[in-house]
Amino acid sequence: MVSATGRSCALKVIDKNAHGFTAYAIDQAHGIDGPEIKDLEGNGRLELVVETEFTPFAGYGDNPLGTWPVIYTWNGSGYVDASSNYKVSYERHLRELKKQIAIAGAGYRSEPERRQPIVPKAPKLAIAAGDYYD
């Protein structure tokens, strides 16, 4: 169950056990659709991946929010942060983030560059000896 309000976001994992139900509260980033349940290592064990905030929440709109996935696993008595056991998953995540940064930054110009007009460069022509053009 995911509960989100304008001021806080909380993830509640409800577990049914022999004594009834147990609720586990896990912090989740603002504005996130929800956690993911994945088999990160292809071993048949499911992990709970929750985006959490590592920058302050400054409101919705044009305010960027830095998030980072935290990986939870069941240890037999509760859900624990097992992120340190998933180095390969984080390396894969970082490679994807680097691709996204490269794509986003491809058209970026710094403030001084934005003040300068964009002047298209004339194409360079190379004519080899013996070639001629109409």
N, CA, C and O atoms as CSV, one atom per row, in Angstrom:
chain,resi,resn,atom,element,x,y,z
A,1,MET,N,N,0.854,-1.164,0.000
A,1,MET,CA,C,0.000,0.000,0.000
A,1,MET,C,C,0.904,1.233,0.000
A,1,MET,O,O,1.821,1.334,0.816
A,2,VAL,N,N,0.651,2.145,-0.893
A,2,VAL,CA,C,1.425,3.380,-0.954
A,2,VAL,C,C,0.510,4.533,-0.590
A,2,VAL,O,O,-0.583,4.666,-1.141
A,3,SER,N,N,0.956,5.366,0.339
A,3,SER,CA,C,0.197,6.533,0.742
A,3,SER,C,C,1.039,7.757,0.456
A,3,SER,O,O,2.166,7.856,0.940
A,4,ALA,N,N,0.515,8.691,-0.321
A,4,ALA,CA,C,1.285,9.906,-0.629
A,4,ALA,C,C,0.396,11.124,-0.448
A,4,ALA,O,O,-0.727,11.173,-0.949
A,5,THR,N,N,0.913,12.101,0.273
A,5,THR,CA,C,0.229,13.380,0.417
A,5,THR,C,C,1.172,14.447,-0.099
A,5,THR,O,O,2.297,14.136,-0.490
A,6,GLY,N,N,0.758,15.650,-0.108
A,6,GLY,CA,C,1.612,16.723,-0.575
A,6,GLY,C,C,2.826,16.965,0.309
A,6,GLY,O,O,3.797,17.564,-0.153
A,7,ARG,N,N,2.811,16.529,1.540
A,7,ARG,CA,C,3.918,16.817,2.462
A,7,ARG,C,C,4.749,15.586,2.797
A,7,ARG,O,O,5.903,15.737,3.201
A,8,SER,N,N,4.234,14.408,2.654
A,8,SER,CA,C,5.026,13.233,3.018
A,8,SER,C,C,4.626,12.035,2.171
A,8,SER,O,O,3.513,11.959,1.650
A,9,CYS,N,N,5.548,11.119,2.050
A,9,CYS,CA,C,5.285,9.872,1.332
A,9,CYS,C,C,5.745,8.725,2.211
A,9,CYS,O,O,6.847,8.753,2.759
A,10,ALA,N,N,4.917,7.745,2.337
A,10,ALA,CA,C,5.276,6.587,3.149
A,10,ALA,C,C,4.846,5.333,2.423
A,10,ALA,O,O,3.781,5.285,1.809
A,11,LEU,N,N,5.681,4.327,2.500
A,11,LEU,CA,C,5.368,3.022,1.935
A,11,LEU,C,C,5.096,2.090,3.102
A,11,LEU,O,O,5.898,2.003,4.032
A,12,LYS,N,N,3.999,1.412,3.059
A,12,LYS,CA,C,3.673,0.421,4.082
A,12,LYS,C,C,3.641,-0.942,3.407
A,12,LYS,O,O,2.892,-1.157,2.454
A,13,VAL,N,N,4.444,-1.844,3.900
A,13,VAL,CA,C,4.423,-3.227,3.430
A,13,VAL,C,C,3.655,-4.020,4.474
A,13,VAL,O,O,4.029,-4.049,5.646
A,14,ILE,N,N,2.579,-4.661,4.036
A,14,ILE,CA,C,1.737,-5.434,4.945
A,14,ILE,C,C,2.056,-6.910,4.737
A,14,ILE,O,O,1.966,-7.429,3.624
A,15,ASP,N,N,2.428,-7.573,5.821
A,15,ASP,CA,C,2.801,-8.980,5.773
A,15,ASP,C,C,1.826,-9.791,6.615
A,15,ASP,O,O,1.561,-9.456,7.769
A,16,LYS,N,N,1.293,-10.861,6.027
A,16,LYS,CA,C,0.410,-11.749,6.781
A,16,LYS,C,C,1.258,-12.841,7.407
A,16,LYS,O,O,2.071,-13.479,6.737
A,17,ASN,N,N,1.059,-13.046,8.696
A,17,ASN,CA,C,1.794,-14.091,9.409
A,17,ASN,C,C,0.838,-14.884,10.288
A,17,ASN,O,O,-0.374,-14.672,10.245
A,18,ALA,N,N,1.376,-15.783,11.072
A,18,ALA,CA,C,0.548,-16.652,11.916
A,18,ALA,C,C,-0.250,-15.884,12.963
A,18,ALA,O,O,-1.278,-16.369,13.436
A,19,HIS,N,N,0.214,-14.690,13.328
A,19,HIS,CA,C,-0.447,-13.902,14.367
A,19,HIS,C,C,-1.364,-12.825,13.806
A,19,HIS,O,O,-1.948,-12.054,14.567
A,20,GLY,N,N,-1.498,-12.763,12.498
A,20,GLY,CA,C,-2.326,-11.732,11.874
A,20,GLY,C,C,-1.551,-10.988,10.811
A,20,GLY,O,O,-1.044,-11.591,9.865
A,21,PHE,N,N,-1.459,-9.686,10.963
A,21,PHE,CA,C,-0.772,-8.864,9.982
A,21,PHE,C,C,0.271,-7.985,10.675
A,21,PHE,O,O,0.084,-7.538,11.807
A,22,THR,N,N,1.360,-7.755,9.968
A,22,THR,CA,C,2.403,-6.855,10.450
A,22,THR,C,C,2.647,-5.819,9.368
A,22,THR,O,O,2.759,-6.153,8.188
A,23,ALA,N,N,2.731,-4.549,9.780
A,23,ALA,CA,C,2.996,-3.460,8.832
A,23,ALA,C,C,4.425,-2.971,9.024
A,23,ALA,O,O,4.875,-2.740,10.147
A,24,TYR,N,N,5.123,-2.818,7.912
A,24,TYR,CA,C,6.489,-2.287,7.914
A,24,TYR,C,C,6.469,-0.950,7.194
A,24,TYR,O,O,5.961,-0.857,6.077
A,25,ALA,N,N,7.014,0.083,7.816
A,25,ALA,CA,C,7.061,1.416,7.214
A,25,ALA,C,C,8.438,1.630,6.591
A,25,ALA,O,O,9.466,1.400,7.229
A,26,ILE,N,N,8.439,2.074,5.336
A,26,ILE,CA,C,9.680,2.338,4.611
A,26,ILE,C,C,9.554,3.715,3.971
A,26,ILE,O,O,8.540,4.019,3.343
A,27,ASP,N,N,10.587,4.553,4.129
A,27,ASP,CA,C,10.572,5.883,3.506
A,27,ASP,C,C,10.645,5.758,1.992
A,27,ASP,O,O,11.376,4.923,1.458
A,28,GLN,N,N,9.883,6.595,1.314
A,28,GLN,CA,C,9.855,6.620,-0.145
A,28,GLN,C,C,9.895,8.063,-0.611
A,28,GLN,O,O,9.338,8.944,0.044
A,29,ALA,N,N,10.543,8.309,-1.725
A,29,ALA,CA,C,10.666,9.663,-2.264
A,29,ALA,C,C,9.310,10.218,-2.689
A,29,ALA,O,O,8.405,9.471,-3.063
A,30,HIS,N,N,9.188,11.542,-2.623
A,30,HIS,CA,C,7.981,12.238,-3.070
A,30,HIS,C,C,7.800,12.063,-4.578
A,30,HIS,O,O,8.779,12.015,-5.322
A,31,GLY,N,N,6.568,11.971,-5.020
A,31,GLY,CA,C,6.259,11.971,-6.440
A,31,GLY,C,C,6.655,10.715,-7.187
A,31,GLY,O,O,6.645,10.710,-8.418
A,32,ILE,N,N,7.000,9.660,-6.491
A,32,ILE,CA,C,7.394,8.405,-7.129
A,32,ILE,C,C,6.153,7.535,-7.269
A,32,ILE,O,O,5.319,7.481,-6.365
A,33,ASP,N,N,6.033,6.854,-8.404
A,33,ASP,CA,C,4.854,6.019,-8.649
A,33,ASP,C,C,4.719,4.898,-7.637
A,33,ASP,O,O,3.602,4.525,-7.277
A,34,GLY,N,N,5.800,4.372,-7.184
A,34,GLY,CA,C,5.729,3.299,-6.211
A,34,GLY,C,C,6.963,2.428,-6.284
A,34,GLY,O,O,7.811,2.611,-7.157
A,35,PRO,N,N,7.064,1.488,-5.375
A,35,PRO,CA,C,8.232,0.611,-5.370
A,35,PRO,C,C,8.135,-0.428,-6.484
A,35,PRO,O,O,7.095,-0.594,-7.121
A,36,GLU,N,N,9.246,-1.116,-6.696
A,36,GLU,CA,C,9.273,-2.208,-7.663
A,36,GLU,C,C,9.660,-3.478,-6.929
A,36,GLU,O,O,10.452,-3.451,-5.987
A,37,ILE,N,N,9.099,-4.576,-7.366
A,37,ILE,CA,C,9.479,-5.882,-6.852
A,37,ILE,C,C,10.154,-6.597,-8.007
A,37,ILE,O,O,9.531,-6.866,-9.035
A,38,LYS,N,N,11.448,-6.907,-7.830
A,38,LYS,CA,C,12.247,-7.461,-8.925
A,38,LYS,C,C,13.115,-8.611,-8.424
A,38,LYS,O,O,13.451,-8.702,-7.243
A,39,ASP,N,N,13.461,-9.473,-9.352
A,39,ASP,CA,C,14.482,-10.485,-9.119
A,39,ASP,C,C,15.770,-9.913,-9.706
A,39,ASP,O,O,16.074,-10.145,-10.876
A,40,LEU,N,N,16.523,-9.171,-8.908
A,40,LEU,CA,C,17.687,-8.435,-9.396
A,40,LEU,C,C,18.834,-9.323,-9.852
A,40,LEU,O,O,19.587,-8.948,-10.751
A,41,GLU,N,N,18.976,-10.485,-9.249
A,41,GLU,CA,C,20.111,-11.342,-9.563
A,41,GLU,C,C,19.734,-12.575,-10.374
A,41,GLU,O,O,20.589,-13.410,-10.669
A,42,GLY,N,N,18.451,-12.696,-10.737
A,42,GLY,CA,C,18.015,-13.851,-11.525
A,42,GLY,C,C,18.072,-15.158,-10.759
A,42,GLY,O,O,18.222,-16.222,-11.359
A,43,ASN,N,N,17.955,-15.092,-9.434
A,43,ASN,CA,C,18.052,-16.300,-8.604
A,43,ASN,C,C,16.702,-16.769,-8.058
A,43,ASN,O,O,16.648,-17.680,-7.232
A,44,GLY,N,N,15.627,-16.153,-8.514
A,44,GLY,CA,C,14.301,-16.537,-8.048
A,44,GLY,C,C,13.862,-15.838,-6.770
A,44,GLY,O,O,12.716,-16.004,-6.352
A,45,ARG,N,N,14.731,-15.065,-6.139
A,45,ARG,CA,C,14.381,-14.314,-4.928
A,45,ARG,C,C,13.992,-12.897,-5.327
A,45,ARG,O,O,14.697,-12.235,-6.090
A,46,LEU,N,N,12.880,-12.451,-4.810
A,46,LEU,CA,C,12.403,-11.109,-5.137
A,46,LEU,C,C,12.917,-10.091,-4.125
A,46,LEU,O,O,12.960,-10.348,-2.922
A,47,GLU,N,N,13.301,-8.940,-4.642
A,47,GLU,CA,C,13.746,-7.833,-3.819
A,47,GLU,C,C,12.772,-6.675,-3.969
A,47,GLU,O,O,12.140,-6.515,-5.014
A,48,LEU,N,N,12.655,-5.879,-2.931
A,48,LEU,CA,C,11.813,-4.690,-2.939
A,48,LEU,C,C,12.728,-3.494,-3.174
A,48,LEU,O,O,13.617,-3.230,-2.364
A,49,VAL,N,N,12.523,-2.765,-4.274
A,49,VAL,CA,C,13.363,-1.629,-4.632
A,49,VAL,C,C,12.536,-0.360,-4.456
A,49,VAL,O,O,11.511,-0.178,-5.112
A,50,VAL,N,N,12.998,0.516,-3.560
A,50,VAL,CA,C,12.247,1.724,-3.214
A,50,VAL,C,C,13.121,2.950,-3.474
A,50,VAL,O,O,14.235,3.044,-2.959
A,51,GLU,N,N,12.613,3.890,-4.276
A,51,GLU,CA,C,13.329,5.154,-4.511
A,51,GLU,C,C,13.208,6.014,-3.254
A,51,GLU,O,O,12.105,6.286,-2.779
A,52,THR,N,N,14.347,6.434,-2.725
A,52,THR,CA,C,14.365,7.292,-1.545
A,52,THR,C,C,15.066,8.607,-1.884
A,52,THR,O,O,15.830,8.681,-2.846
A,53,GLU,N,N,14.805,9.623,-1.099
A,53,GLU,CA,C,15.361,10.954,-1.358
A,53,GLU,C,C,16.753,11.091,-0.771
A,53,GLU,O,O,17.004,10.676,0.361
A,54,PHE,N,N,17.665,11.680,-1.552
A,54,PHE,CA,C,18.942,12.066,-0.965
A,54,PHE,C,C,19.227,13.547,-1.146
A,54,PHE,O,O,20.316,14.026,-0.829
A,55,THR,N,N,18.237,14.267,-1.658
A,55,THR,CA,C,18.277,15.732,-1.642
A,55,THR,C,C,16.985,16.197,-0.988
A,55,THR,O,O,15.989,15.474,-1.018
A,56,PRO,N,N,16.978,17.381,-0.400
A,56,PRO,CA,C,15.765,17.855,0.274
A,56,PRO,C,C,14.615,18.061,-0.706
A,56,PRO,O,O,14.810,18.525,-1.829
A,57,PHE,N,N,13.428,17.712,-0.262
A,57,PHE,CA,C,12.231,17.947,-1.066
A,57,PHE,C,C,11.876,19.426,-0.978
A,57,PHE,O,O,11.670,19.954,0.114
A,58,ALA,N,N,11.805,20.095,-2.130
A,58,ALA,CA,C,11.534,21.542,-2.167
A,58,ALA,C,C,10.205,21.855,-2.827
A,58,ALA,O,O,9.985,22.983,-3.267
A,59,GLY,N,N,9.329,20.889,-2.903
A,59,GLY,CA,C,8.034,21.116,-3.532
A,59,GLY,C,C,7.998,20.586,-4.949
A,59,GLY,O,O,9.035,20.312,-5.554
A,60,TYR,N,N,6.813,20.450,-5.461
A,60,TYR,CA,C,6.632,19.943,-6.820
A,60,TYR,C,C,6.852,21.065,-7.827
A,60,TYR,O,O,6.944,22.230,-7.439
A,61,GLY,N,N,6.935,20.741,-9.081
A,61,GLY,CA,C,7.128,21.742,-10.125
A,61,GLY,C,C,8.520,21.636,-10.702
A,61,GLY,O,O,8.970,20.550,-11.064
A,62,ASP,N,N,9.206,22.771,-10.788
A,62,ASP,CA,C,10.537,22.805,-11.390
A,62,ASP,C,C,11.656,22.514,-10.401
A,62,ASP,O,O,12.823,22.734,-10.721
A,63,ASN,N,N,11.340,22.038,-9.237
A,63,ASN,CA,C,12.350,21.750,-8.221
A,63,ASN,C,C,12.829,20.304,-8.375
A,63,ASN,O,O,12.067,19.370,-8.127
A,64,PRO,N,N,14.078,20.118,-8.781
A,64,PRO,CA,C,14.563,18.745,-8.956
A,64,PRO,C,C,14.706,18.026,-7.623
A,64,PRO,O,O,14.970,18.648,-6.594
A,65,LEU,N,N,14.533,16.730,-7.652
A,65,LEU,CA,C,14.650,15.909,-6.464
A,65,LEU,C,C,15.586,14.758,-6.785
A,65,LEU,O,O,15.330,13.992,-7.714
A,66,GLY,N,N,16.662,14.629,-6.031
A,66,GLY,CA,C,17.583,13.517,-6.220
A,66,GLY,C,C,17.090,12.301,-5.467
A,66,GLY,O,O,16.811,12.370,-4.270
A,67,THR,N,N,16.985,11.198,-6.164
A,67,THR,CA,C,16.555,9.957,-5.523
A,67,THR,C,C,17.583,8.869,-5.780
A,67,THR,O,O,18.412,8.968,-6.685
A,68,TRP,N,N,17.508,7.845,-4.975
A,68,TRP,CA,C,18.402,6.705,-5.123
A,68,TRP,C,C,17.654,5.453,-4.693
A,68,TRP,O,O,16.965,5.467,-3.673
A,69,PRO,N,N,17.779,4.361,-5.462
A,69,PRO,CA,C,17.057,3.136,-5.092
A,69,PRO,C,C,17.704,2.432,-3.900
A,69,PRO,O,O,18.920,2.244,-3.855
A,70,VAL,N,N,16.878,2.053,-2.953
A,70,VAL,CA,C,17.316,1.262,-1.809
A,70,VAL,C,C,16.685,-0.115,-1.968
A,70,VAL,O,O,15.501,-0.239,-2.281
A,71,ILE,N,N,17.493,-1.143,-1.749
A,71,ILE,CA,C,17.047,-2.517,-1.971
A,71,ILE,C,C,16.787,-3.192,-0.622
A,71,ILE,O,O,17.669,-3.276,0.233
A,72,TYR,N,N,15.555,-3.665,-0.458
A,72,TYR,CA,C,15.147,-4.351,0.772
A,72,TYR,C,C,14.918,-5.826,0.472
A,72,TYR,O,O,14.415,-6.190,-0.591
A,73,THR,N,N,15.296,-6.661,1.426
A,73,THR,CA,C,15.026,-8.097,1.331
A,73,THR,C,C,14.421,-8.577,2.642
A,73,THR,O,O,14.521,-7.917,3.676
A,74,TRP,N,N,13.799,-9.725,2.568
A,74,TRP,CA,C,13.209,-10.353,3.749
A,74,TRP,C,C,14.291,-11.180,4.437
A,74,TRP,O,O,14.934,-12.009,3.792
A,75,ASN,N,N,14.501,-10.970,5.727
A,75,ASN,CA,C,15.539,-11.717,6.447
A,75,ASN,C,C,14.967,-12.814,7.347
A,75,ASN,O,O,15.689,-13.389,8.161
A,76,GLY,N,N,13.694,-13.099,7.203
A,76,GLY,CA,C,13.055,-14.121,8.025
A,76,GLY,C,C,12.184,-13.549,9.122
A,76,GLY,O,O,11.279,-14.217,9.622
A,77,SER,N,N,12.464,-12.287,9.501
A,77,SER,CA,C,11.642,-11.663,10.531
A,77,SER,C,C,11.237,-10.233,10.182
A,77,SER,O,O,10.492,-9.601,10.930
A,78,GLY,N,N,11.715,-9.728,9.071
A,78,GLY,CA,C,11.358,-8.377,8.655
A,78,GLY,C,C,12.089,-7.975,7.392
A,78,GLY,O,O,12.943,-8.708,6.892
A,79,TYR,N,N,11.750,-6.812,6.884
A,79,TYR,CA,C,12.410,-6.275,5.692
A,79,TYR,C,C,13.599,-5.421,6.126
A,79,TYR,O,O,13.467,-4.536,6.971
A,80,VAL,N,N,14.766,-5.700,5.532
A,80,VAL,CA,C,15.986,-4.988,5.892
A,80,VAL,C,C,16.623,-4.383,4.643
A,80,VAL,O,O,16.471,-4.896,3.535
A,81,ASP,N,N,17.338,-3.283,4.852
A,81,ASP,CA,C,18.089,-2.647,3.780
A,81,ASP,C,C,19.289,-3.537,3.467
A,81,ASP,O,O,20.214,-3.652,4.271
A,82,ALA,N,N,19.265,-4.158,2.302
A,82,ALA,CA,C,20.337,-5.066,1.885
A,82,ALA,C,C,21.103,-4.492,0.700
A,82,ALA,O,O,21.737,-5.237,-0.048
A,83,SER,N,N,21.050,-3.179,0.523
A,83,SER,CA,C,21.654,-2.523,-0.637
A,83,SER,C,C,23.126,-2.872,-0.809
A,83,SER,O,O,23.594,-3.026,-1.938
A,84,SER,N,N,23.858,-2.997,0.284
A,84,SER,CA,C,25.296,-3.261,0.189
A,84,SER,C,C,25.612,-4.614,-0.447
A,84,SER,O,O,26.755,-4.863,-0.831
A,85,ASN,N,N,24.619,-5.483,-0.562
A,85,ASN,CA,C,24.821,-6.796,-1.172
A,85,ASN,C,C,24.559,-6.803,-2.675
A,85,ASN,O,O,24.624,-7.863,-3.298
A,86,TYR,N,N,24.267,-5.654,-3.272
A,86,TYR,CA,C,23.838,-5.606,-4.673
A,86,TYR,C,C,24.713,-4.683,-5.517
A,86,TYR,O,O,24.211,-3.827,-6.245
A,87,LYS,N,N,26.019,-4.866,-5.409
A,87,LYS,CA,C,26.972,-4.027,-6.132
A,87,LYS,C,C,26.716,-4.057,-7.646
A,87,LYS,O,O,26.736,-3.010,-8.293
A,88,VAL,N,N,26.481,-5.220,-8.205
A,88,VAL,CA,C,26.274,-5.348,-9.653
A,88,VAL,C,C,25.031,-4.573,-10.089
A,88,VAL,O,O,25.046,-3.921,-11.133
A,89,SER,N,N,23.972,-4.637,-9.314
A,89,SER,CA,C,22.743,-3.898,-9.653
A,89,SER,C,C,22.986,-2.399,-9.642
A,89,SER,O,O,22.488,-1.688,-10.514
A,90,TYR,N,N,23.745,-1.906,-8.666
A,90,TYR,CA,C,24.036,-0.480,-8.595
A,90,TYR,C,C,24.971,-0.043,-9.719
A,90,TYR,O,O,24.823,1.058,-10.249
A,91,GLU,N,N,25.922,-0.881,-10.086
A,91,GLU,CA,C,26.792,-0.546,-11.218
A,91,GLU,C,C,25.975,-0.420,-12.499
A,91,GLU,O,O,26.211,0.479,-13.307
A,92,ARG,N,N,25.020,-1.318,-12.681
A,92,ARG,CA,C,24.130,-1.268,-13.852
A,92,ARG,C,C,23.300,0.014,-13.811
A,92,ARG,O,O,23.120,0.671,-14.836
A,93,HIS,N,N,22.800,0.366,-12.635
A,93,HIS,CA,C,21.997,1.590,-12.470
A,93,HIS,C,C,22.837,2.835,-12.795
A,93,HIS,O,O,22.357,3.756,-13.456
A,94,LEU,N,N,24.078,2.855,-12.330
A,94,LEU,CA,C,24.960,3.996,-12.603
A,94,LEU,C,C,25.258,4.129,-14.098
A,94,LEU,O,O,25.300,5.242,-14.623
A,95,ARG,N,N,25.465,3.003,-14.784
A,95,ARG,CA,C,25.697,3.070,-16.241
A,95,ARG,C,C,24.498,3.704,-16.945
A,95,ARG,O,O,24.665,4.517,-17.854
A,96,GLU,N,N,23.302,3.333,-16.527
A,96,GLU,CA,C,22.088,3.900,-17.134
A,96,GLU,C,C,21.982,5.393,-16.833
A,96,GLU,O,O,21.623,6.176,-17.712
A,97,LEU,N,N,22.290,5.792,-15.603
A,97,LEU,CA,C,22.255,7.213,-15.256
A,97,LEU,C,C,23.266,8.006,-16.078
A,97,LEU,O,O,22.964,9.112,-16.527
A,98,LYS,N,N,24.458,7.458,-16.281
A,98,LYS,CA,C,25.474,8.135,-17.087
A,98,LYS,C,C,25.000,8.335,-18.521
A,98,LYS,O,O,25.262,9.377,-19.121
A,99,LYS,N,N,24.303,7.344,-19.075
A,99,LYS,CA,C,23.737,7.486,-20.427
A,99,LYS,C,C,22.712,8.620,-20.453
A,99,LYS,O,O,22.717,9.445,-21.367
A,100,GLN,N,N,21.840,8.658,-19.455
A,100,GLN,CA,C,20.818,9.703,-19.388
A,100,GLN,C,C,21.444,11.081,-19.253
A,100,GLN,O,O,20.966,12.040,-19.859
A,101,ILE,N,N,22.513,11.192,-18.460
A,101,ILE,CA,C,23.205,12.471,-18.286
A,101,ILE,C,C,23.835,12.912,-19.592
A,101,ILE,O,O,23.771,14.088,-19.950
A,102,ALA,N,N,24.446,11.972,-20.309
A,102,ALA,CA,C,25.077,12.314,-21.588
A,102,ALA,C,C,24.044,12.810,-22.593
A,102,ALA,O,O,24.291,13.774,-23.317
A,103,ILE,N,N,22.894,12.156,-22.638
A,103,ILE,CA,C,21.829,12.567,-23.562
A,103,ILE,C,C,21.295,13.940,-23.175
A,103,ILE,O,O,21.114,14.806,-24.031
A,104,ALA,N,N,21.044,14.135,-21.882
A,104,ALA,CA,C,20.505,15.420,-21.419
A,104,ALA,C,C,21.513,16.546,-21.603
A,104,ALA,O,O,21.130,17.678,-21.900
A,105,GLY,N,N,22.789,16.249,-21.431
A,105,GLY,CA,C,23.812,17.272,-21.526
A,105,GLY,C,C,24.269,17.567,-22.944
A,105,GLY,O,O,25.004,18.529,-23.163
A,106,ALA,N,N,23.852,16.763,-23.909
A,106,ALA,CA,C,24.310,16.939,-25.287
A,106,ALA,C,C,23.954,18.315,-25.835
A,106,ALA,O,O,24.735,18.890,-26.594
A,107,GLY,N,N,22.812,18.847,-25.475
A,107,GLY,CA,C,22.401,20.151,-25.983
A,107,GLY,C,C,22.596,21.271,-24.984
A,107,GLY,O,O,22.161,22.398,-25.218
A,108,TYR,N,N,23.245,20.970,-23.878
A,108,TYR,CA,C,23.414,21.964,-22.821
A,108,TYR,C,C,24.524,22.946,-23.167
A,108,TYR,O,O,25.580,22.560,-23.670
A,109,ARG,N,N,24.269,24.213,-22.892
A,109,ARG,CA,C,25.297,25.252,-23.027
A,109,ARG,C,C,25.354,26.010,-21.713
A,109,ARG,O,O,24.317,26.317,-21.125
A,110,SER,N,N,26.555,26.312,-21.253
A,110,SER,CA,C,26.720,27.039,-19.995
A,110,SER,C,C,26.151,28.448,-20.128
A,110,SER,O,O,25.850,28.899,-21.233
A,111,GLU,N,N,26.004,29.141,-19.001
A,111,GLU,CA,C,25.437,30.499,-19.007
A,111,GLU,C,C,26.207,31.431,-19.939
A,111,GLU,O,O,25.570,32.118,-20.738
A,112,PRO,N,N,27.558,31.498,-19.887
A,112,PRO,CA,C,28.264,32.383,-20.827
A,112,PRO,C,C,28.034,31.978,-22.289
A,112,PRO,O,O,27.941,32.835,-23.169
A,113,GLU,N,N,27.945,30.678,-22.536
A,113,GLU,CA,C,27.706,30.215,-23.912
A,113,GLU,C,C,26.315,30.609,-24.385
A,113,GLU,O,O,26.122,30.906,-25.564
A,114,ARG,N,N,25.332,30.614,-23.467
A,114,ARG,CA,C,23.960,30.972,-23.867
A,114,ARG,C,C,23.861,32.446,-24.245
A,114,ARG,O,O,22.966,32.833,-24.996
A,115,ARG,N,N,24.764,33.263,-23.735
A,115,ARG,CA,C,24.746,34.691,-24.070
A,115,ARG,C,C,25.275,34.956,-25.470
A,115,ARG,O,O,24.973,35.992,-26.062
A,116,GLN,N,N,26.059,34.030,-26.001
A,116,GLN,CA,C,26.627,34.197,-27.336
A,116,GLN,C,C,25.643,33.671,-28.377
A,116,GLN,O,O,25.014,32.635,-28.164
A,117,PRO,N,N,25.504,34.378,-29.506
A,117,PRO,CA,C,24.611,33.868,-30.558
A,117,PRO,C,C,25.188,32.595,-31.170
A,117,PRO,O,O,26.402,32.408,-31.249
A,118,ILE,N,N,24.298,31.751,-31.586
A,118,ILE,CA,C,24.729,30.528,-32.264
A,118,ILE,C,C,24.952,30.876,-33.732
A,118,ILE,O,O,24.030,31.307,-34.425
A,119,VAL,N,N,26.162,30.686,-34.189
A,119,VAL,CA,C,26.505,30.956,-35.583
A,119,VAL,C,C,26.805,29.620,-36.239
A,119,VAL,O,O,27.745,28.928,-35.846
A,120,PRO,N,N,26.003,29.253,-37.244
A,120,PRO,CA,C,26.261,27.970,-37.888
A,120,PRO,C,C,27.614,27.988,-38.585
A,120,PRO,O,O,28.005,28.997,-39.172
A,121,LYS,N,N,28.309,26.893,-38.518
A,121,LYS,CA,C,29.603,26.778,-39.170
A,121,LYS,C,C,29.396,26.357,-40.623
A,121,LYS,O,O,28.561,25.503,-40.924
A,122,ALA,N,N,30.170,26.971,-41.517
A,122,ALA,CA,C,30.087,26.615,-42.938
A,122,ALA,C,C,30.706,25.245,-43.131
A,122,ALA,O,O,31.733,24.942,-42.523
A,123,PRO,N,N,30.106,24.417,-43.961
A,123,PRO,CA,C,30.690,23.101,-44.203
A,123,PRO,C,C,32.017,23.239,-44.939
A,123,PRO,O,O,32.195,24.122,-45.779
A,124,LYS,N,N,32.931,22.358,-44.609
A,124,LYS,CA,C,34.226,22.355,-45.270
A,124,LYS,C,C,34.167,21.422,-46.472
A,124,LYS,O,O,33.636,20.314,-46.388
A,125,LEU,N,N,34.716,21.879,-47.585
A,125,LEU,CA,C,34.745,21.059,-48.790
A,125,LEU,C,C,36.163,20.620,-49.052
A,125,LEU,O,O,37.101,21.413,-48.967
A,126,ALA,N,N,36.310,19.376,-49.364
A,126,ALA,CA,C,37.623,18.853,-49.734
A,126,ALA,C,C,37.519,18.316,-51.147
A,126,ALA,O,O,36.706,17.436,-51.431
A,127,ILE,N,N,38.338,18.844,-52.019
A,127,ILE,CA,C,38.319,18.399,-53.417
A,127,ILE,C,C,39.660,17.745,-53.692
A,127,ILE,O,O,40.711,18.375,-53.575
A,128,ALA,N,N,39.608,16.482,-54.057
A,128,ALA,CA,C,40.835,15.743,-54.357
A,128,ALA,C,C,41.301,16.104,-55.761
A,128,ALA,O,O,40.496,16.431,-56.634
A,129,ALA,N,N,42.587,16.041,-55.959
A,129,ALA,CA,C,43.158,16.344,-57.279
A,129,ALA,C,C,42.571,15.410,-58.307
A,129,ALA,O,O,42.463,14.204,-58.085
A,130,GLY,N,N,42.191,15.984,-59.442
A,130,GLY,CA,C,41.628,15.183,-60.529
A,130,GLY,C,C,40.110,15.120,-60.512
A,130,GLY,O,O,39.494,14.778,-61.521
A,131,ASP,N,N,39.500,15.446,-59.377
A,131,ASP,CA,C,38.025,15.473,-59.313
A,131,ASP,C,C,37.547,16.842,-59.763
A,131,ASP,O,O,38.189,17.860,-59.503
A,132,TYR,N,N,36.446,16.847,-60.418
A,132,TYR,CA,C,35.864,18.120,-60.766
A,132,TYR,C,C,34.366,18.020,-60.619
A,132,TYR,O,O,33.783,16.944,-60.754
A,133,TYR,N,N,33.752,19.145,-60.342
A,133,TYR,CA,C,32.325,19.200,-60.052
A,133,TYR,C,C,31.674,20.214,-60.939
A,133,TYR,O,O,32.279,21.243,-61.242
A,134,ASP,N,N,30.447,19.960,-61.374
A,134,ASP,CA,C,29.664,20.917,-62.154
A,134,ASP,C,C,29.052,21.948,-61.281
A,134,ASP,O,O,28.356,22.838,-61.771
